[in-house]
Amino acid sequence: MKVDTILVPVDGSEGSLLAIDTAKAIAQKFDSKIVLIHVVDVGTRGTMHEFYSYDPVVEEALIKRGEKLLDKEALKFEDIKVEKISLKGQAGDGIVTYADENPVDLIVMATRGMTRVRRFFVGSVTNYVVHHSKVPVLAIPVE
C-alpha cells in the first residue's frame, strides 16, 4: 500500500493525540506527508429545516482557536512535511469531503470511548468517516 499523504483530524482531545502519535510513526516509516485538519462546527442543525448558527464573534473565536490548535499540533512533526487545513462545517462531512477532493491515502483518527447505546443515539465523527470515506481509515480506540 502506498501512503504518501496521511490525513489526521485534530480537536485537542486525548484521542486526537493518539492519532497524531500513530500518524507520526506511519509517516516516518513511509516518508509520508501529514495533513492536519480541523473542522470548526459553526452551527447546529435543530431540525431538518432549521439551522442555528453562532454569533459572528463566537464563530471567529472558534476559528482562531482551531488555527492555534493546528499550529501547536504541527510542531510535533519535526522532520515530516505538514500541511494545516481549517474548514467550517460538520466535522465528519468536512473530513470525508476533503479526503475525496484531495490526494489522501490514509485517514488516521481515534474513536471515543462511548458505550454502544450512546454511540447509537449520538453517533460519532469517526463512525461517520469510516462509513462514508472512500479512503482507508485507521480508527484507534480510546480506552
N, C-alpha and C positions, 0 to 999 in steps of 0.2 A: 504494500500500500504506500502510495506517495503522500507525504504530509508536508507540503510546502507552506501552508498557511493554517494556523490554528486560531479559531475564534473563541474568546473567553469572555463571557458576560460577567461583569463585576457590579456588586452592590454594597460592598463593605462588610458583608456578613461572614461568619465563620466558614460557611460553605464556599463562598467566593474565594477565600484564602486557600482552601484545599484545592480548588480548581486551578488557581494560579500556580501553586507548587507542582501540581501534576502536569500542567501545560508546559511549565518551565523545563521539567525533566524530559518531556517528549520533544520539545523544541531543541534542546541540547543534543539529543540523540540523532534527530533527523535534520538538523540545521534549518529549522522552520522559522518562519516569521510569525509573530504573535499579533493578533488584532484584539485589543481590549475594547469591549463595547459596553456602554452604559445607556440604558433606555430610561429616560425621565418620564414617568407616568404623570402626565399633566392634567388628567381628568378622570372621572369615574362615570361609568355608564349606570344610570339609575334604573332605567327600564330600556326596552328595545327602542323606544322613541325619544328618550331623554338622555342628554349628556351634560354632566356638570363639570365645568372647568374651574381651575384655580384662578384666583386673583392674579393679574399680571406680575405683581411684586413677588408673590409667593412662587409663581412659576419661574421667574428669573432667579430667585434664590435656590430653587431646586436644580436648575440648570448649572449654576455656578458650583453648587455642592458636588454635582456629578463630574464636572470638569476637574475639580480639585482631587476627587477620588481617583479619576483616571491618571492624573499626573503622579499621584502617590504610588499607585499600583505599578505604573510603568517603570518606576525606579527599581523594582525587584528583578528586572530582566537586564542585568549588567551588559552582557556581550551578545544579546539577542535583539534583532531588529523588531521594534514595537511600533504599531500604529494605534492611535486612540480615536475612537468613534463615539460621539454623543448624539443620541437620537431622542425625539419626543414621540410618545405614543404608548401603546400597550407593550409590555416587556416581551412576552412570548412572540407576538406578531413582529415586533421590530427585529428580534434576533433572527427569526426564520426568514423574513424578507431580506435582511442584509446578506445572510448566507446564500439565498437564492440568486441575488443580483451581483454578487462579488465572488472572486475565486477563493473559496474556503474549502479545505479538505477535511477538517475535523472541528467539531464544537466540543469544548470541554467545559462542563458546568456541574454543579453539585445539586443534589436533591436536598430537600428539607426533611427533618425528622418528624413528619406528620404521621398521625395514625391513618389507617386506611379510610376510616369513616370521615375524618376531617378532610382528607385529600379528595374524597368523593364529592363533598359539598363545596369545598373551597377551590379545589383544583390547584395546580402549581405551574409555574413558568416552565420548569424542567419537563413536566409531563406534556405540556403543550408543544414544546420544541421537539421532544422525542417523537411525538405522533405526527408532526407536520413538516419536519425538516426532510429535505432530500439529501442532506449531508449527514454522514455518520456522527452520532452524538455519544460521547463518553460521559455518562452520568455517575458521579461519585457520591456514594451515600454519606450523609452526615449523621453521625450517631449522637 
